Amino acid sequence: MPRASGLSYQWTSVALLYGYLIPWCYFPSPKTVAVVAKPSPSFAKDPILIAIGDAIRRTRATRNISQEALADLAGIDRSYMGGIERGEHNVAVINLSKIAEALEVRPSTLLATAGI
């Protein structure tokens, strides 16, 4: 299949080209670019974030869940989850709630485990 630089292609069942219906045509679609969160410049390695990340890691380890599996269960990017566990990201309350739900604990339990 032909490829143009910077474009990916997708099949479509029916296309209209110059006023004619053409079944099963192949048209370029815009390339999707993934954006990965960068560590928080202000809060990275803050003791509170490190404690929360450590609490998440310990709880995950006691349940024998891999970091990738936890990220998938919580609907969070795998690399972002790693940053949370390392204390690099200022985790939002909604993400903390998703992680706690995936670990089958309450968010308050994670905070208590972190000593907060």
C-alpha distances in whole Angstrom, upper triangle without the diagonal:
4,6,10,13,15,12,11,9,11,11,14,16,18,17,20,19,22,24,22,21,17,17,14,12,9,11,11,14,16,16,19,22,24,28,30,34,36,40,42,44,47,48,46,48,50,53,52,48,49,51,49,46,48,49,46,45,48,48,44,46,49,46,44,41,38,37,34,35,38,35,33,36,37,34,34,31,32,33,35,37,38,39,41,43,43,45,43,42,44,43,44,46,43,41,44,45,41,42,45,44,41,44,47,49,51,50,53,53,51,53,56,54,53,57,56
4,7,10,12,10,10,9,12,13,15,18,19,18,20,18,21,23,22,21,18,18,15,12,10,10,10,13,15,15,18,21,24,27,30,33,35,39,42,43,46,47,45,47,50,52,52,48,49,51,49,46,49,50,47,46,49,49,46,47,50,48,46,42,40,38,35,36,39,36,34,37,38,35,34,32,33,33,35,37,38,39,41,43,43,45,42,41,44,43,43,46,43,41,45,45,42,43,46,45,43,46,48,50,52,50,54,54,51,53,57,55,54,57,57
4,7,9,7,7,8,11,13,16,19,20,19,21,19,22,25,24,23,20,20,17,14,11,10,8,11,12,12,15,17,20,24,26,30,32,35,38,39,43,43,41,44,47,49,49,45,46,48,46,43,46,47,44,43,47,47,43,45,48,46,44,40,37,36,33,34,36,33,32,35,36,32,32,29,30,30,32,35,35,36,38,40,40,42,39,38,41,40,40,43,41,38,42,43,40,40,44,43,41,43,46,48,49,48,51,52,49,50,54,52,51,54,54
4,6,6,8,9,13,15,18,21,21,19,21,19,21,24,24,24,21,22,19,16,13,11,8,11,11,11,15,16,20,23,26,29,31,34,37,38,41,42,40,43,46,48,48,44,45,48,46,43,46,47,44,44,47,47,44,46,49,47,45,41,39,37,34,36,37,34,33,36,36,33,32,29,31,30,32,35,35,35,38,40,40,41,38,37,40,39,40,43,40,38,42,43,40,40,44,44,41,44,47,49,49,48,51,52,49,50,54,52,51,54,53
4,6,8,11,15,18,20,24,24,22,24,22,25,28,27,27,25,25,22,19,16,14,10,12,11,10,13,14,18,20,23,26,28,31,34,35,38,39,37,40,43,46,45,42,42,45,43,41,43,45,42,42,45,45,42,44,47,45,43,40,37,35,32,34,36,32,32,35,35,32,30,27,29,28,29,32,33,33,36,38,37,38,35,35,37,37,38,41,39,37,40,41,38,39,43,42,40,43,45,47,48,46,49,50,47,48,52,50,49,52,51
4,7,10,14,17,19,23,24,22,24,23,25,28,28,27,25,25,23,19,16,13,10,10,8,7,10,11,14,17,20,23,24,28,31,32,35,36,34,37,40,42,42,38,39,42,40,38,40,42,39,39,42,42,39,41,44,43,41,37,34,32,29,32,33,29,29,32,32,28,27,24,26,25,26,29,30,30,32,35,34,35,32,31,34,34,34,37,35,33,36,38,35,35,39,39,37,40,42,44,45,43,46,47,44,45,48,47,45,49,47
4,7,10,13,16,19,20,18,20,20,22,25,24,24,21,22,19,16,12,10,6,6,6,5,9,11,15,18,21,24,26,30,32,34,37,38,36,39,41,44,43,40,41,43,41,38,41,43,39,39,43,43,40,41,44,42,41,37,34,32,29,31,33,29,28,31,31,28,27,24,26,26,27,30,31,31,33,35,36,37,34,33,35,34,34,37,35,33,36,37,34,35,39,38,36,39,42,44,44,42,46,47,44,45,49,48,46,49,48
4,7,11,13,17,18,17,20,19,22,25,24,22,20,20,17,14,10,9,6,6,6,6,9,11,14,18,21,24,27,30,33,34,38,38,36,39,41,44,43,39,40,43,40,38,40,42,38,38,41,41,38,40,42,40,39,35,32,31,27,29,31,27,26,29,29,26,25,23,24,25,26,29,30,30,32,35,35,36,34,32,35,34,34,36,34,32,35,36,33,34,37,36,34,37,40,42,43,41,45,45,42,44,47,46,45,48,47
4,7,10,13,15,14,17,17,20,22,21,19,17,16,13,10,7,6,4,5,8,9,11,15,17,21,24,27,30,33,36,38,41,41,39,42,44,47,46,42,43,45,43,40,43,44,40,40,43,43,39,41,44,42,40,37,34,33,29,30,32,29,27,30,31,27,27,25,27,27,29,31,32,33,35,37,38,39,37,35,37,36,36,38,35,34,37,38,34,35,39,38,35,39,41,43,44,43,46,47,44,46,50,48,47,51,50
4,7,10,12,12,15,16,20,21,19,17,15,14,10,9,6,6,6,6,10,11,12,16,18,22,25,28,31,34,37,39,42,42,40,43,45,47,46,42,43,45,43,40,43,44,40,40,43,42,39,41,44,41,39,36,34,33,29,30,31,29,26,29,30,26,27,25,27,28,29,31,33,34,35,37,39,40,37,36,38,36,36,38,34,33,36,36,33,34,38,36,34,37,39,42,43,42,46,46,44,46,49,48,47,51,49
4,7,9,10,13,14,18,19,17,15,12,10,7,6,5,6,9,9,13,14,16,20,22,25,28,31,34,38,40,42,45,45,44,46,48,50,49,45,46,48,45,43,46,46,42,42,46,44,41,43,46,43,41,38,36,35,31,32,34,31,28,31,32,28,29,28,30,31,32,34,36,37,38,40,42,43,41,39,41,39,38,40,37,36,39,39,35,37,40,38,36,39,41,44,45,44,48,48,46,48,51,50,50,53,52
4,6,7,11,12,16,16,15,12,10,8,6,6,6,7,10,11,14,16,18,22,24,27,30,33,36,40,42,44,47,46,45,48,50,52,50,47,48,50,47,45,47,48,44,44,47,46,43,45,47,44,43,40,38,37,33,34,35,33,30,32,33,29,31,30,32,33,34,36,38,39,40,42,44,45,42,40,42,40,39,41,37,36,40,39,36,38,41,39,37,41,42,45,45,45,48,49,47,49,52,52,51,54,53
4,7,10,13,17,16,14,10,8,6,4,7,9,11,14,14,18,20,21,25,27,31,33,36,40,43,45,47,50,50,49,51,53,55,53,50,51,53,49,47,50,50,46,47,50,48,45,47,49,46,45,42,40,39,36,36,37,35,32,34,35,31,33,32,34,36,37,39,41,42,43,45,47,47,46,43,45,43,42,43,40,39,42,41,38,40,43,40,39,42,43,46,47,47,51,51,49,51,55,54,54,57,56
4,7,10,13,12,10,7,6,4,6,7,10,11,14,15,19,21,23,27,29,32,35,38,41,45,46,49,51,51,50,53,55,57,55,52,53,55,52,50,53,53,49,50,53,51,48,50,52,49,48,45,43,42,39,39,40,38,35,37,38,34,36,35,37,39,39,41,43,44,45,47,49,50,48,45,47,45,44,45,41,41,44,44,40,43,45,43,42,45,46,49,50,49,53,54,52,54,57,56,56,59,58
4,6,10,10,8,6,5,6,7,6,9,9,12,14,17,20,22,26,28,31,35,38,41,44,46,48,50,51,50,53,54,57,55,52,53,55,52,50,53,53,50,50,54,52,49,52,54,51,50,46,45,43,40,40,42,39,36,38,39,35,36,35,38,39,39,42,44,44,45,48,49,50,47,45,46,45,44,45,42,41,45,44,41,43,46,44,43,47,48,50,51,50,54,55,53,54,58,57,57,60,58
4,7,6,5,5,6,9,11,9,12,11,14,16,19,22,24,28,31,34,37,40,43,46,48,50,52,53,52,55,57,59,58,54,56,58,55,53,56,56,53,53,57,55,52,55,57,54,53,49,48,46,43,43,45,42,39,41,41,38,39,38,40,42,42,44,46,47,48,50,52,52,50,47,49,47,46,47,44,44,47,47,44,46,49,47,46,50,51,53,53,52,56,57,55,57,60,60,59,62,61
4,5,5,6,7,10,12,10,12,11,14,16,19,22,25,28,31,34,38,41,43,47,48,50,53,54,53,56,57,60,59,55,57,59,56,54,57,58,54,55,58,57,54,56,59,56,55,51,49,48,44,45,46,43,41,43,43,40,41,39,42,42,43,46,47,48,49,52,53,53,50,48,50,48,47,49,46,46,49,49,46,48,51,49,48,52,53,55,56,55,58,59,57,59,62,62,61,64,62
4,6,9,10,13,15,13,15,14,17,19,22,25,28,31,34,37,40,43,46,49,51,52,55,56,55,58,60,63,62,58,60,62,59,57,60,61,57,58,61,60,57,60,62,59,58,55,53,51,48,48,50,47,44,47,47,43,44,42,45,46,46,49,50,51,52,55,56,56,53,51,52,51,50,52,49,48,52,52,49,51,54,53,51,55,56,59,59,58,61,62,60,62,65,65,64,67,65
4,7,9,13,15,14,17,16,19,21,23,27,29,33,36,38,42,45,47,51,52,54,56,57,57,60,61,64,62,59,61,63,60,58,61,62,58,59,62,61,58,60,63,60,59,55,54,52,49,49,50,47,45,47,47,43,44,43,46,47,47,50,52,52,53,56,57,57,55,52,53,52,51,52,49,49,53,52,49,52,55,53,51,55,56,59,59,58,61,63,61,62,66,65,64,67,66
4,6,10,13,12,15,15,19,21,24,27,29,33,36,39,42,45,48,51,53,55,57,58,57,60,62,64,63,59,61,63,60,58,61,61,58,58,62,60,57,60,62,59,58,54,53,51,48,48,50,47,44,46,47,43,44,43,46,47,47,49,51,52,53,56,57,57,55,53,54,52,51,53,49,49,53,52,49,51,54,52,51,55,56,58,59,58,61,62,61,62,66,65,64,68,66
4,6,10,10,13,14,17,19,23,26,28,31,34,37,40,43,46,50,51,54,56,56,56,58,60,63,61,57,59,61,58,56,59,59,55,56,59,57,54,57,59,56,55,51,50,49,45,45,47,44,41,43,44,40,42,41,43,44,45,47,49,50,51,53,55,55,53,51,52,50,49,50,47,47,50,50,47,49,52,49,48,52,53,55,56,55,59,60,58,60,63,63,62,65,64
4,7,7,10,12,15,18,21,24,26,30,33,36,39,42,45,48,50,52,55,55,54,57,59,61,60,56,58,59,56,54,57,57,54,54,57,56,53,55,57,54,53,49,48,47,43,43,45,43,40,42,43,39,40,39,41,43,43,45,47,48,50,52,53,54,52,50,51,49,48,50,47,46,49,49,46,48,51,48,47,50,52,54,55,54,58,59,57,59,62,61,61,64,63
4,6,10,12,16,17,21,24,26,29,32,35,38,41,44,48,49,52,54,54,53,56,58,60,58,55,56,58,55,53,55,55,52,52,55,53,50,52,55,51,50,47,45,45,41,41,43,40,37,39,40,37,38,38,39,41,42,44,46,47,48,50,52,53,50,48,50,48,47,48,45,44,48,47,44,45,48,46,44,48,49,52,53,52,56,57,55,57,60,59,59,62,61
4,7,10,13,15,19,21,23,26,29,32,35,38,41,45,47,49,52,52,50,53,55,57,56,52,53,55,52,50,52,52,49,49,52,50,47,49,51,48,47,44,42,41,38,38,40,37,34,37,38,34,36,35,36,38,39,41,42,44,45,47,48,50,47,46,47,45,45,46,43,42,45,45,41,43,46,44,42,45,46,49,50,50,54,54,52,54,58,57,56,60,59
4,6,10,12,16,18,21,24,27,30,33,37,39,43,45,47,50,50,49,52,54,56,55,51,52,54,51,49,52,52,48,48,52,50,47,49,52,49,47,44,42,41,37,38,40,37,35,37,38,34,35,34,36,37,38,40,42,43,44,46,47,48,46,44,46,44,44,46,42,41,45,44,41,43,46,44,42,45,47,50,51,50,54,54,52,54,57,56,56,59,58
4,7,10,13,15,18,21,24,27,30,34,36,40,42,44,47,47,46,48,50,53,52,48,49,51,48,46,49,49,46,46,49,48,45,47,49,46,45,41,39,38,35,35,37,35,32,35,35,32,33,31,33,34,35,37,38,39,41,43,44,45,43,41,43,42,41,43,40,39,42,42,39,40,44,42,40,43,45,48,49,48,51,52,50,52,55,54,53,56,55
4,6,10,12,15,19,22,25,28,31,34,38,40,42,44,45,44,46,48,51,50,46,47,50,47,45,48,48,45,45,48,47,44,46,49,46,45,41,39,38,34,35,37,34,32,34,35,31,31,30,32,32,33,36,37,38,40,42,43,44,41,39,41,40,39,41,38,37,41,41,38,39,43,41,39,43,45,47,47,46,50,51,48,50,54,53,52,55,54
4,7,9,12,15,19,22,25,28,31,34,36,38,41,42,40,43,45,48,47,43,45,47,44,42,45,46,42,42,46,45,42,44,47,45,43,40,37,35,32,33,35,32,30,33,33,29,29,27,29,30,31,33,34,35,37,39,40,41,38,36,38,37,37,39,36,35,39,39,36,37,41,40,38,41,43,45,46,44,48,49,46,48,51,50,49,52,51
4,6,9,12,16,19,22,25,28,31,33,35,38,38,37,40,42,45,44,40,41,44,41,39,42,43,39,39,43,42,39,41,44,42,41,37,35,33,29,31,32,29,27,30,30,26,26,24,26,27,27,30,32,32,34,36,37,38,35,33,35,34,33,36,33,31,35,36,33,34,37,36,35,38,40,42,42,41,45,45,43,44,48,47,46,49,48
4,6,9,13,15,19,22,24,28,30,32,35,35,34,37,39,42,41,37,39,41,39,36,40,41,37,38,41,41,38,40,43,41,40,36,34,31,28,30,31,27,26,29,28,25,24,22,25,25,25,28,29,29,31,34,34,35,32,30,32,31,31,33,31,29,33,34,31,32,36,35,33,37,39,41,41,39,43,44,41,42,46,45,44,47,45
4,6,10,13,16,19,22,25,28,29,32,33,31,34,36,39,38,35,36,39,36,34,37,38,35,35,38,38,35,37,40,38,37,33,31,28,25,27,28,25,24,27,26,23,22,19,22,21,22,25,26,26,28,31,31,32,29,28,30,29,29,32,29,28,31,32,29,30,34,33,31,34,37,39,39,37,41,42,39,40,44,43,41,44,43
4,7,10,13,16,19,22,24,27,29,30,28,31,33,36,35,31,33,35,32,30,33,34,31,31,35,34,32,34,37,35,34,30,27,25,22,24,25,21,20,23,23,19,18,16,18,18,19,22,23,23,25,27,28,29,26,24,26,25,25,28,26,24,27,28,26,26,30,30,28,31,33,35,35,33,37,38,35,36,40,39,37,41,39
4,6,10,13,15,19,21,23,26,27,25,28,30,33,32,28,30,32,30,28,31,32,29,29,33,33,30,32,35,34,32,29,26,23,21,23,24,20,20,23,22,18,17,14,16,16,16,19,20,20,22,25,25,26,23,21,23,23,23,26,24,22,26,27,25,25,29,29,27,30,32,34,34,32,35,36,33,34,38,37,35,38,37
4,6,10,13,16,18,21,24,24,22,25,27,29,29,25,26,29,26,24,27,28,25,25,29,29,26,28,32,30,29,25,23,20,17,20,20,16,16,20,18,15,13,10,13,12,12,16,17,17,19,21,21,22,19,18,20,20,20,23,21,19,22,24,21,22,25,25,24,26,29,30,31,28,32,32,29,31,34,33,31,35,33
4,7,9,13,15,17,20,20,19,22,24,27,26,22,24,26,24,22,25,27,24,24,28,28,26,28,31,30,29,25,23,20,18,20,20,16,17,20,18,15,13,10,13,11,11,14,15,14,16,19,19,19,16,15,17,17,18,21,19,17,20,22,20,21,24,25,23,26,28,29,29,27,30,31,28,28,32,31,29,32,31
4,6,10,12,15,18,17,16,18,20,23,23,19,20,23,21,18,22,23,20,21,24,25,23,25,28,27,26,23,20,17,15,18,18,14,16,18,17,14,11,8,10,8,7,11,12,11,13,16,16,16,13,12,14,14,16,19,18,15,18,20,18,18,22,23,21,23,26,27,27,24,27,28,25,25,29,28,26,29,28
4,7,9,11,14,14,12,15,17,20,19,16,17,20,18,16,20,21,19,19,23,23,22,24,27,27,26,23,21,17,16,19,18,14,16,19,16,15,11,9,11,9,7,10,11,9,11,14,14,13,10,8,11,11,13,16,16,13,16,19,17,17,20,22,21,22,25,25,25,22,25,26,22,23,26,26,23,26,25
4,6,8,11,12,10,13,15,18,18,15,16,19,18,16,19,21,20,20,24,24,23,25,28,28,28,25,22,18,18,21,20,17,19,22,19,18,14,12,13,10,9,12,12,9,11,14,13,12,8,8,11,12,14,18,18,16,18,21,20,19,22,24,23,24,28,27,27,24,26,27,23,23,27,26,23,26,25
4,6,9,8,6,9,11,15,15,12,13,16,15,13,16,19,18,18,21,23,22,23,26,27,26,24,22,18,19,21,20,17,20,22,19,19,15,14,14,11,9,11,11,7,9,12,10,9,5,5,8,10,13,17,18,15,16,20,20,18,21,24,23,23,27,26,25,22,24,25,21,21,24,23,20,23,21
4,6,5,5,9,10,13,13,11,13,16,15,14,17,19,18,19,23,24,23,25,28,28,29,26,24,20,21,24,22,19,22,24,21,20,17,16,17,14,11,14,14,10,10,13,12,9,6,5,6,10,12,15,17,15,16,20,20,19,22,24,24,24,27,26,25,21,23,24,21,20,23,23,20,22,20
4,6,6,9,10,14,15,13,14,18,18,17,20,22,21,22,25,27,26,28,31,32,32,29,27,23,25,27,25,23,26,27,24,24,20,19,20,17,15,17,16,13,14,16,14,12,9,9,10,13,15,19,21,19,20,23,24,23,25,28,28,28,31,29,28,25,26,27,24,23,26,25,22,24,22
4,6,9,9,12,13,12,14,17,17,17,19,21,21,22,25,26,27,29,31,32,32,30,28,25,26,29,26,24,27,28,25,25,22,21,22,19,17,18,18,14,14,17,15,12,10,10,9,13,15,18,20,19,19,23,24,23,25,28,28,28,31,29,27,24,24,26,23,21,24,24,20,22,20
4,6,5,9,9,8,10,13,13,13,16,18,18,19,22,23,23,25,27,28,29,27,26,22,24,26,23,22,25,26,23,23,20,20,20,18,15,16,16,12,11,14,12,9,7,7,6,10,13,15,18,17,16,20,21,20,22,25,25,25,27,25,24,20,21,22,19,17,20,20,17,18,16
4,5,9,10,8,9,12,12,11,14,16,16,17,20,21,21,23,26,27,27,25,23,20,21,24,22,20,23,25,22,22,19,18,18,15,13,14,13,9,10,11,9,6,4,6,7,11,14,17,19,17,17,20,21,19,21,24,24,24,27,25,24,21,22,23,19,18,21,20,16,18,17
4,6,8,7,6,10,11,10,12,15,15,15,18,20,20,21,24,25,25,24,22,19,22,24,22,20,24,25,23,24,20,20,19,16,14,15,13,10,10,10,8,5,6,8,9,12,16,18,20,18,17,21,22,20,21,25,24,23,26,24,24,21,21,22,18,17,19,18,14,16,16
4,5,5,6,9,10,11,12,14,15,16,18,20,21,22,24,26,27,25,24,21,24,26,23,22,26,26,23,24,21,21,21,19,16,16,15,12,11,12,10,7,8,9,9,12,15,17,20,18,16,20,22,20,21,24,24,23,26,24,23,19,19,20,17,15,17,17,13,14,13
4,6,5,6,9,10,10,12,14,15,16,18,20,21,22,24,25,24,24,21,24,26,23,22,26,26,24,25,22,23,22,20,18,17,16,14,12,12,11,8,10,12,11,13,16,17,20,19,17,20,22,20,20,24,24,22,25,22,21,18,18,18,15,13,15,14,10,11,11
4,5,5,6,9,10,11,12,14,15,17,18,20,21,23,24,23,23,20,23,24,21,21,24,24,21,23,21,22,21,20,17,16,16,14,11,11,11,8,11,11,9,11,13,14,17,16,14,17,19,17,17,21,21,20,22,19,18,15,14,15,12,10,12,12,8,9,8
4,5,5,6,8,10,11,12,14,15,16,18,20,21,22,21,20,17,20,21,18,17,21,21,18,20,17,18,17,16,13,13,12,10,8,8,8,5,7,7,7,8,11,12,15,13,11,15,17,14,15,19,19,18,21,18,18,14,15,15,12,10,13,13,9,11,10
4,6,5,6,9,10,10,12,14,15,16,18,20,21,20,19,16,19,21,18,18,22,22,19,21,18,19,18,16,14,13,12,10,8,7,6,4,8,9,10,11,14,16,18,16,14,17,18,16,16,20,20,18,21,19,19,16,16,16,12,12,14,12,9,11,11
4,5,5,6,9,10,10,12,14,15,16,19,20,19,19,17,20,21,18,19,22,22,19,22,19,20,19,18,16,14,14,13,10,9,9,8,11,12,12,12,15,15,18,16,13,16,18,15,15,19,19,17,19,17,16,14,14,13,10,9,10,8,5,7,8
4,5,5,6,9,10,11,12,14,16,17,18,17,17,15,18,19,15,16,19,18,16,18,16,18,17,16,14,12,12,11,8,7,9,7,11,10,10,9,12,12,14,12,9,12,14,11,11,15,15,14,16,14,13,10,11,11,7,7,9,8,5,8,8
4,5,5,6,9,10,10,12,14,16,16,15,14,12,15,16,13,13,17,17,15,17,14,15,14,13,11,9,9,8,5,4,6,6,9,9,10,9,13,13,15,12,10,14,14,11,12,15,15,13,16,15,15,13,14,13,9,10,12,10,8,12,12
4,5,5,6,8,10,10,12,14,15,14,14,12,16,17,14,15,19,19,17,20,17,18,16,16,15,12,11,11,9,6,7,8,12,13,14,13,16,17,18,16,13,16,17,13,13,17,16,14,17,15,16,14,15,13,10,10,12,9,7,11,12
4,5,5,6,8,10,11,13,14,14,15,13,17,17,14,15,18,17,16,19,17,19,17,18,16,13,13,13,11,8,11,11,14,14,14,13,15,15,17,14,11,14,15,11,11,14,14,11,14,12,12,11,11,9,6,8,9,6,5,9,10
4,6,5,6,9,10,11,12,11,12,10,13,13,10,11,15,14,12,15,14,15,14,15,13,10,10,12,9,7,10,11,13,13,14,12,14,14,15,12,9,12,12,8,8,12,11,9,12,10,12,10,12,10,7,9,11,9,8,12,13
4,6,5,6,9,10,10,10,9,8,12,12,10,12,15,15,14,17,15,16,13,14,13,10,9,11,9,6,9,11,14,14,16,14,17,17,18,15,13,15,15,11,11,14,13,10,14,13,15,14,15,13,10,13,14,11,11,14,16
4,5,5,6,9,10,10,11,11,15,15,12,15,18,17,16,19,18,19,17,18,17,14,13,15,13,10,12,14,17,17,18,17,19,19,20,17,15,17,17,13,12,15,14,11,14,13,15,14,15,12,10,12,13,9,10,13,15
4,5,5,7,9,9,11,11,14,13,11,14,16,14,14,18,17,19,17,18,17,14,14,16,14,11,14,15,18,18,19,17,18,18,18,16,13,14,14,10,9,12,11,7,10,9,11,12,13,10,8,11,12,9,10,14,15
4,6,5,6,5,7,8,11,10,8,11,13,12,12,15,15,16,14,16,15,12,12,15,13,10,14,15,18,18,19,16,19,18,18,15,13,14,13,10,10,12,9,7,10,11,13,13,15,13,11,14,15,12,13,17,18
4,5,5,6,8,9,12,12,10,13,16,15,16,19,18,19,16,17,18,14,14,16,15,12,15,17,19,20,21,19,22,22,22,19,17,18,17,13,14,15,13,10,13,14,16,17,18,15,13,16,17,13,15,18,20
4,6,8,11,12,15,14,12,16,18,16,17,20,20,21,19,21,21,17,17,20,18,15,18,19,22,23,24,21,23,23,23,20,18,19,18,15,14,15,13,10,12,12,15,16,17,14,13,16,16,13,15,18,20
4,6,9,11,13,11,10,14,15,13,15,18,18,20,18,20,20,16,17,20,18,16,19,21,23,23,24,21,23,22,22,19,17,17,16,13,12,13,11,8,10,11,15,16,18,15,14,17,18,15,17,20,22
4,7,10,12,10,10,14,14,13,15,18,18,19,16,19,20,16,16,19,18,16,18,21,23,23,25,22,24,24,23,20,19,20,18,15,15,16,13,10,13,14,18,19,21,18,16,20,20,17,19,22,24
4,7,8,6,6,10,11,10,12,15,15,15,13,16,16,13,13,17,16,14,17,19,21,21,22,20,22,21,21,17,17,17,15,12,13,13,10,9,12,14,17,17,20,18,16,19,20,18,19,22,24
4,5,5,6,9,10,10,12,14,13,13,10,13,14,11,11,14,14,12,15,18,19,19,21,19,21,22,21,17,17,18,16,13,15,15,12,11,15,16,19,19,22,20,17,20,22,19,20,23,25
4,5,5,6,9,10,11,12,11,10,7,9,10,7,7,11,11,9,12,14,15,15,18,16,18,19,18,15,15,16,14,11,13,15,11,11,15,16,18,18,21,19,16,19,21,18,18,22,23
4,5,5,6,9,10,10,9,8,5,9,10,8,9,12,13,12,14,17,17,17,19,17,19,20,19,15,16,17,14,12,15,15,12,13,16,18,20,20,23,22,19,22,24,22,21,25,26
4,5,5,6,9,10,10,10,8,12,13,10,12,15,15,14,17,19,20,19,21,18,20,20,19,15,16,16,13,11,13,13,9,10,14,16,19,19,22,20,18,21,23,21,22,25,26
4,5,5,6,8,8,10,8,11,11,8,10,13,12,11,15,16,18,16,18,15,16,17,15,12,12,13,10,7,10,10,7,7,11,13,15,15,18,17,14,18,20,18,18,22,22
4,6,5,6,5,6,5,9,8,6,9,11,11,11,14,16,16,14,16,13,15,16,14,10,12,13,9,8,11,11,9,10,14,15,17,16,19,19,16,19,21,20,19,23,23
4,5,5,6,7,7,11,11,10,12,15,14,15,18,19,19,18,19,16,17,18,15,12,14,14,11,10,13,12,9,11,14,17,18,18,22,21,19,21,24,23,23,26,26
4,6,8,10,10,14,13,11,14,17,15,16,19,20,21,19,20,17,17,17,14,12,13,12,8,8,10,9,6,9,11,13,15,15,19,18,17,20,22,21,21,25,25
4,5,9,10,13,11,9,13,15,13,14,17,18,18,16,17,13,13,13,10,8,9,9,5,5,8,7,5,9,11,12,14,13,17,17,15,17,20,19,19,23,22
4,7,9,12,11,10,13,15,14,15,18,19,19,16,17,14,14,14,11,9,11,11,8,9,12,11,9,12,14,16,17,16,20,20,18,20,23,22,22,26,25
4,6,9,7,7,10,11,11,13,15,16,15,13,14,11,12,13,11,8,10,11,8,8,12,12,11,13,16,17,18,16,20,20,17,19,22,21,21,24,23
4,6,5,6,9,10,11,13,14,15,14,12,15,13,14,16,14,11,13,15,12,12,15,16,14,16,19,20,21,19,23,23,20,21,25,23,22,26,25
4,5,5,6,9,10,11,13,14,14,13,16,14,16,18,16,13,14,16,14,12,16,16,14,15,19,20,21,20,23,22,19,21,24,22,21,25,25
4,5,5,6,9,10,11,12,11,11,14,13,16,18,17,14,15,18,16,14,18,19,17,18,21,22,23,21,24,24,20,22,25,23,21,25,25
4,5,5,6,9,10,11,9,8,11,9,12,15,14,11,12,15,13,12,15,17,15,17,20,20,21,18,21,21,18,19,22,21,19,23,22
4,5,5,6,9,10,10,9,11,9,12,14,14,10,10,13,11,9,12,14,12,13,17,17,18,16,19,18,15,17,20,18,16,20,20
4,5,5,6,9,9,9,12,12,15,17,17,13,13,16,15,12,15,17,15,15,19,19,20,18,21,20,16,18,21,18,17,20,21
4,5,5,6,5,6,9,9,13,16,16,13,13,17,16,13,16,19,17,17,21,21,21,18,21,20,17,17,20,19,16,20,19
4,5,5,6,5,7,7,10,12,13,10,10,13,13,10,13,16,15,15,18,17,17,15,17,17,13,14,17,15,13,16,16
4,5,8,8,11,10,13,15,16,13,11,15,14,11,13,16,15,14,17,17,17,15,17,16,12,13,16,14,12,15,16
4,6,8,11,11,15,17,19,15,14,18,18,15,17,20,19,18,21,20,21,18,20,19,15,16,18,16,13,16,17
4,6,8,9,13,15,17,14,13,17,17,15,16,20,19,18,21,20,20,17,18,18,14,14,16,15,12,15,14
4,7,9,13,15,17,14,14,18,18,16,18,21,21,20,24,22,22,19,21,21,17,17,20,19,15,18,17
4,6,9,12,14,11,11,15,15,14,16,19,19,19,22,21,20,17,19,20,16,16,19,18,15,18,17
4,6,9,12,10,10,14,15,14,16,19,19,19,22,20,19,15,17,18,15,14,17,17,14,17,15
4,7,8,6,7,10,11,10,12,15,15,16,18,17,16,12,14,16,13,12,16,16,14,16,14
4,5,5,6,9,10,11,12,14,15,17,18,17,15,12,14,16,14,13,17,18,16,18,15
4,5,5,6,9,10,10,12,14,15,16,14,12,9,11,14,12,11,15,16,15,17,14
4,5,5,6,9,10,11,12,14,15,14,12,10,13,15,14,14,17,18,17,20,17
4,5,5,6,8,10,11,12,14,14,12,10,13,15,12,13,17,17,16,19,17
4,5,5,6,9,10,11,12,11,10,6,10,11,9,9,13,13,13,15,14
4,5,5,6,9,10,10,9,8,6,9,11,10,11,14,15,15,17,16
4,5,5,6,9,10,10,10,9,13,13,12,14,17,17,17,20,19
4,5,5,6,9,9,9,8,12,12,9,12,15,14,14,17,17
4,5,5,6,5,6,5,9,8,7,10,12,12,13,16,15
4,5,5,6,7,8,11,11,11,14,16,15,17,19,19
4,5,8,10,11,14,13,12,15,17,16,17,21,20
4,6,9,10,12,11,10,13,15,13,15,18,18
4,7,9,12,10,11,14,15,14,16,19,19
4,7,8,6,7,11,11,11,13,16,16
4,5,5,7,9,10,11,13,14,14
4,5,5,6,9,10,11,13,11
4,5,5,6,8,10,10,9
4,5,5,6,8,10,10
4,5,5,6,9,9
4,5,5,6,5
4,5,5,6
4,5,8
4,6
4
